[in-house]
Amino acid sequence: LEQRLRGRGTETEEKIQKRLARSLRELSIYEGNPDAWDLTLKFYNEQGETAYQEFRTFLYDQIPKLPAGPIATVRGSPPIKGGCCVITGPSGVGKSTLIKK
């Protein structure tokens, strides 16, 4: 972290020291109770693709599977022209992308 921050040349010494201190606190929290995390990935830069695939696999296993079949149910046309459409779901699942398409 320190090498990367210094290599950028965009941080003041004070900011670098704050970031380093914070990272040490975060590591000590992890080391104090590593079982509190569901997944820990430790890898070097050249192992990034492997780590990414392991992370995707972990996430995939955590997401509830939808039953097979249609994903929409048409209950009837709205009584007036224009109507409305309600798209629900948790934040970050692509609702706005679906609406734009």
MDAnalysis code that builds the backbone (N, CA, C; Angstrom):
import MDAnalysis as mda
import numpy as np

u = mda.Universe.empty(303, n_residues=101, atom_resindex=np.repeat(np.arange(101), 3), trajectory=True)
u.add_TopologyAttr("name", ["N", "CA", "C"] * 101)
u.add_TopologyAttr("resid", np.arange(1, 102))
u.add_TopologyAttr("resname", ["LEU", "GLU", "GLN", "ARG", "LEU", "ARG", "GLY", "ARG", "GLY", "THR", "GLU", "THR", "GLU", "GLU", "LYS", "ILE", "GLN", "LYS", "ARG", "LEU", "ALA", "ARG", "SER", "LEU", "ARG", "GLU", "LEU", "SER", "ILE", "TYR", "GLU", "GLY", "ASN", "PRO", "ASP", "ALA", "TRP", "ASP", "LEU", "THR", "LEU", "LYS", "PHE", "TYR", "ASN", "GLU", "GLN", "GLY", "GLU", "THR", "ALA", "TYR", "GLN", "GLU", "PHE", "ARG", "THR", "PHE", "LEU", "TYR", "ASP", "GLN", "ILE", "PRO", "LYS", "LEU", "PRO", "ALA", "GLY", "PRO", "ILE", "ALA", "THR", "VAL", "ARG", "GLY", "SER", "PRO", "PRO", "ILE", "LYS", "GLY", "GLY", "CYS", "CYS", "VAL", "ILE", "THR", "GLY", "PRO", "SER", "GLY", "VAL", "GLY", "LYS", "SER", "THR", "LEU", "ILE", "LYS", "LYS"])
u.atoms.positions = np.array([
    [0.834, -1.186, 0.000],
    [0.000, 0.000, 0.000],
    [0.881, 1.253, 0.000],
    [1.864, 1.245, 0.882],
    [2.727, 2.421, 0.967],
    [3.448, 2.675, -0.356],
    [3.962, 1.625, -0.947],
    [4.664, 1.767, -2.223],
    [3.728, 2.328, -3.293],
    [2.504, 1.831, -3.334],
    [1.540, 2.299, -4.327],
    [1.189, 3.766, -4.096],
    [0.941, 4.141, -2.837],
    [0.586, 5.528, -2.530],
    [1.730, 6.485, -2.851],
    [2.918, 6.088, -2.473],
    [4.070, 6.963, -2.754],
    [4.347, 7.026, -4.256],
    [4.157, 5.917, -4.951],
    [4.394, 5.871, -6.384],
    [3.470, 6.784, -7.166],
    [2.272, 6.982, -6.663],
    [1.328, 7.885, -7.335],
    [1.831, 9.321, -7.334],
    [2.394, 9.698, -6.183],
    [2.864, 11.069, -6.040],
    [1.747, 12.084, -5.876],
    [0.559, 11.632, -5.498],
    [-0.576, 12.548, -5.369],
    [-0.995, 12.779, -3.917],
    [-0.433, 12.018, -2.998],
    [-0.831, 12.110, -1.593],
    [0.211, 12.873, -0.779],
    [-0.261, 13.632, 0.195],
    [0.671, 14.289, 1.114],
    [1.199, 13.242, 2.081],
    [2.288, 13.544, 2.727],
    [2.861, 12.618, 3.714],
    [1.852, 12.344, 4.830],
    [1.132, 13.372, 5.228],
    [0.128, 13.199, 6.284],
    [-0.964, 12.207, 5.854],
    [-1.427, 12.337, 4.618],
    [-2.459, 11.412, 4.119],
    [-1.926, 9.986, 4.019],
    [-0.685, 9.852, 3.572],
    [-0.084, 8.518, 3.479],
    [-0.034, 7.878, 4.861],
    [0.409, 8.628, 5.850],
    [0.510, 8.084, 7.202],
    [-0.866, 7.704, 7.755],
    [-1.881, 8.515, 7.475],
    [-3.238, 8.192, 7.927],
    [-3.736, 6.915, 7.270],
    [-3.512, 6.773, 5.961],
    [-3.953, 5.572, 5.246],
    [-3.244, 4.335, 5.783],
    [-1.951, 4.455, 6.021],
    [-1.197, 3.313, 6.530],
    [-1.676, 2.921, 7.923],
    [-1.912, 3.909, 8.778],
    [-2.400, 3.618, 10.138],
    [-3.764, 2.947, 10.081],
    [-4.638, 3.438, 9.201],
    [-5.974, 2.846, 9.074],
    [-5.881, 1.409, 8.568],
    [-5.000, 1.177, 7.610],
    [-4.874, -0.183, 7.076],
    [-4.348, -1.143, 8.145],
    [-3.451, -0.674, 8.995],
    [-2.959, -1.521, 10.084],
    [-4.068, -1.834, 11.081],
    [-4.918, -0.851, 11.375],
    [-6.065, -1.104, 12.269],
    [-7.009, -2.130, 11.656],
    [-7.280, -1.979, 10.366],
    [-8.180, -2.916, 9.692],
    [-7.602, -4.327, 9.696],
    [-6.310, -4.449, 9.444],
    [-5.681, -5.766, 9.472],
    [-5.722, -6.375, 10.865],
    [-5.528, -5.566, 11.896],
    [-5.551, -6.105, 13.258],
    [-6.952, -6.585, 13.627],
    [-7.980, -5.912, 13.122],
    [-9.354, -6.372, 13.360],
    [-9.548, -7.733, 12.717],
    [-9.101, -7.873, 11.488],
    [-9.220, -9.155, 10.791],
    [-8.443, -10.245, 11.520],
    [-7.194, -9.940, 11.848],
    [-6.349, -10.946, 12.500],
    [-6.882, -11.342, 13.863],
    [-7.597, -10.429, 14.523],
    [-8.179, -10.738, 15.829],
    [-9.340, -11.709, 15.757],
    [-10.016, -11.766, 14.604],
    [-11.160, -12.653, 14.458],
    [-11.396, -12.975, 12.974],
    [-10.498, -13.743, 12.361],
    [-10.642, -14.014, 10.928],
    [-11.905, -14.800, 10.579],
    [-12.472, -15.525, 11.521],
    [-13.676, -16.302, 11.239],
    [-14.923, -15.434, 11.126],
    [-14.812, -14.147, 11.434],
    [-15.962, -13.245, 11.319],
    [-16.272, -12.935, 9.858],
    [-15.323, -13.183, 8.970],
    [-15.524, -12.919, 7.541],
    [-15.909, -14.211, 6.843],
    [-16.795, -14.109, 5.889],
    [-17.245, -15.281, 5.144],
    [-16.227, -15.739, 4.118],
    [-15.406, -14.828, 3.647],
    [-14.430, -15.170, 2.610],
    [-13.213, -14.278, 2.767],
    [-12.053, -14.878, 2.648],
    [-10.807, -14.125, 2.637],
    [-10.033, -14.539, 1.397],
    [-9.681, -13.581, 0.580],
    [-8.867, -13.840, -0.608],
    [-7.493, -13.232, -0.373],
    [-6.478, -14.052, -0.464],
    [-5.098, -13.575, -0.365],
    [-4.413, -13.965, -1.666],
    [-3.954, -12.962, -2.409],
    [-3.366, -13.254, -3.707],
    [-2.379, -12.177, -4.105],
    [-1.512, -12.533, -5.042],
    [-0.580, -11.592, -5.637],
    [-1.184, -11.087, -6.937],
    [-0.659, -9.992, -7.444],
    [-1.215, -9.383, -8.656],
    [-1.381, -10.377, -9.802],
    [-0.414, -11.244, -9.985],
    [-0.492, -12.180, -11.110],
    [-1.561, -13.256, -10.892],
    [-2.113, -13.339, -9.696],
    [-3.177, -14.297, -9.394],
    [-4.554, -13.627, -9.387],
    [-4.627, -12.409, -9.893],
    [-5.865, -11.637, -9.840],
    [-7.038, -12.328, -10.507],
    [-6.811, -12.928, -11.665],
    [-7.909, -13.597, -12.379],
    [-8.437, -14.794, -11.587],
    [-7.542, -15.552, -10.996],
    [-7.962, -16.697, -10.179],
    [-8.753, -16.219, -8.966],
    [-8.283, -15.162, -8.320],
    [-8.989, -14.625, -7.164],
    [-10.367, -14.116, -7.568],
    [-10.450, -13.472, -8.715],
    [-11.723, -12.964, -9.211],
    [-12.702, -14.114, -9.429],
    [-12.238, -15.192, -10.042],
    [-13.113, -16.343, -10.286],
    [-13.576, -16.973, -8.978],
    [-12.693, -17.063, -8.001],
    [-13.088, -17.609, -6.697],
    [-14.124, -16.710, -6.028],
    [-13.946, -15.404, -6.160],
    [-14.902, -14.459, -5.588],
    [-16.261, -14.593, -6.264],
    [-16.269, -14.684, -7.588],
    [-17.529, -14.860, -8.332],
    [-18.228, -16.151, -7.903],
    [-17.462, -17.219, -7.780],
    [-18.048, -18.497, -7.360],
    [-18.663, -18.367, -5.974],
    [-17.941, -17.721, -5.072],
    [-18.463, -17.513, -3.718],
    [-19.770, -16.731, -3.765],
    [-19.788, -15.626, -4.508],
    [-21.006, -14.816, -4.598],
    [-22.154, -15.587, -5.234],
    [-21.859, -16.322, -6.282],
    [-22.894, -17.089, -6.975],
    [-23.570, -18.067, -6.013],
    [-22.771, -18.706, -5.176],
    [-23.323, -19.653, -4.219],
    [-24.162, -18.976, -3.136],
    [-23.957, -17.677, -2.914],
    [-24.687, -16.948, -1.873],
    [-26.028, -16.418, -2.361],
    [-26.182, -16.260, -3.669],
    [-27.392, -15.661, -4.231],
    [-28.462, -16.734, -4.390],
    [-29.648, -16.478, -3.833],
    [-30.713, -17.468, -3.985],
    [-31.018, -17.709, -5.462],
    [-31.264, -18.950, -5.784],
    [-31.569, -19.311, -7.164],
    [-33.051, -19.104, -7.440],
    [-33.360, -18.574, -8.606],
    [-34.748, -18.392, -9.012],
    [-35.280, -19.694, -9.585],
    [-36.546, -19.988, -9.351],
    [-37.105, -21.196, -9.959],
    [-37.170, -21.031, -11.477],
    [-37.124, -22.148, -12.171],
    [-37.212, -22.106, -13.629],
    [-38.594, -21.634, -14.037],
    [-38.678, -20.994, -15.162],
    [-39.968, -20.535, -15.650],
    [-39.921, -19.064, -15.986],
    [-41.069, -18.500, -16.327],
    [-41.101, -17.084, -16.719],
    [-40.730, -16.186, -15.543],
    [-40.121, -15.058, -15.868],
    [-39.730, -14.119, -14.814],
    [-40.745, -12.997, -14.652],
    [-41.780, -12.983, -15.472],
    [-42.801, -11.937, -15.382],
    [-44.180, -12.582, -15.423],
    [-45.122, -11.952, -14.762],
    [-46.508, -12.401, -14.783],
    [-47.369, -11.253, -15.281],
    [-48.072, -11.452, -16.386],
    [-48.973, -10.435, -16.925],
    [-50.345, -10.695, -16.323],
    [-50.855, -9.712, -15.594],
    [-52.141, -9.873, -14.921],
    [-53.277, -9.174, -15.655],
    [-52.964, -8.446, -16.685],
    [-53.980, -7.737, -17.441],
    [-53.493, -6.377, -17.865],
    [-54.168, -5.798, -18.825],
    [-53.805, -4.471, -19.304],
    [-54.338, -3.420, -18.345],
    [-53.632, -2.300, -18.199],
    [-54.137, -1.238, -17.338],
    [-55.424, -0.653, -17.919],
    [-56.331, -0.142, -17.078],
    [-57.606, 0.369, -17.558],
    [-57.489, 1.639, -18.396],
    [-56.401, 2.356, -18.273],
    [-56.231, 3.572, -19.068],
    [-54.945, 3.463, -19.874],
    [-54.880, 4.188, -20.976],
    [-53.673, 4.163, -21.802],
    [-52.491, 4.706, -21.010],
    [-51.358, 4.129, -21.217],
    [-50.139, 4.588, -20.536],
    [-49.798, 3.676, -19.385],
    [-50.729, 3.488, -18.490],
    [-50.519, 2.583, -17.363],
    [-49.246, 2.872, -16.600],
    [-48.765, 1.872, -15.918],
    [-47.522, 2.015, -15.173],
    [-46.857, 0.655, -15.059],
    [-45.632, 0.686, -14.699],
    [-44.863, -0.535, -14.521],
    [-44.060, -0.378, -13.245],
    [-44.098, -1.377, -12.382],
    [-43.328, -1.342, -11.143],
    [-42.257, -2.414, -11.232],
    [-41.026, -1.990, -11.090],
    [-39.894, -2.915, -11.093],
    [-39.257, -2.816, -9.720],
    [-39.202, -3.938, -9.026],
    [-38.645, -3.918, -7.675],
    [-37.447, -4.850, -7.585],
    [-36.677, -4.636, -6.578],
    [-35.516, -5.471, -6.311],
    [-34.526, -4.695, -5.472],
    [-33.557, -5.374, -4.905],
    [-32.568, -4.685, -4.074],
    [-31.723, -3.722, -4.889],
    [-31.094, -2.829, -4.199],
    [-30.229, -1.848, -4.842],
    [-29.096, -2.539, -5.588],
    [-28.786, -2.030, -6.767],
    [-27.630, -2.505, -7.503],
    [-27.845, -3.734, -8.359],
    [-29.084, -4.141, -8.581],
    [-29.315, -5.354, -9.369],
    [-29.644, -5.068, -10.822],
    [-29.655, -3.806, -11.226],
    [-29.853, -3.479, -12.628],
    [-31.248, -3.016, -13.001],
    [-32.019, -2.559, -12.032],
    [-33.365, -2.090, -12.342],
    [-33.328, -0.938, -13.330],
    [-32.469, 0.035, -13.120],
    [-32.430, 1.194, -14.016],
    [-31.973, 0.784, -15.407],
    [-31.078, -0.185, -15.501],
    [-30.649, -0.683, -16.815],
    [-31.824, -1.329, -17.542],
    [-32.614, -2.099, -16.826],
    [-33.781, -2.745, -17.413],
    [-34.777, -1.704, -17.919],
    [-34.991, -0.660, -17.139],
    [-35.933, 0.382, -17.514],
    [-35.455, 1.107, -18.783],
    [-34.161, 1.376, -18.865],
    [-33.613, 2.081, -20.026],
    [-33.718, 1.255, -21.297],
    [-33.694, -0.059, -21.180],
    [-33.770, -0.927, -22.359],
    [-35.200, -1.057, -22.784],
])
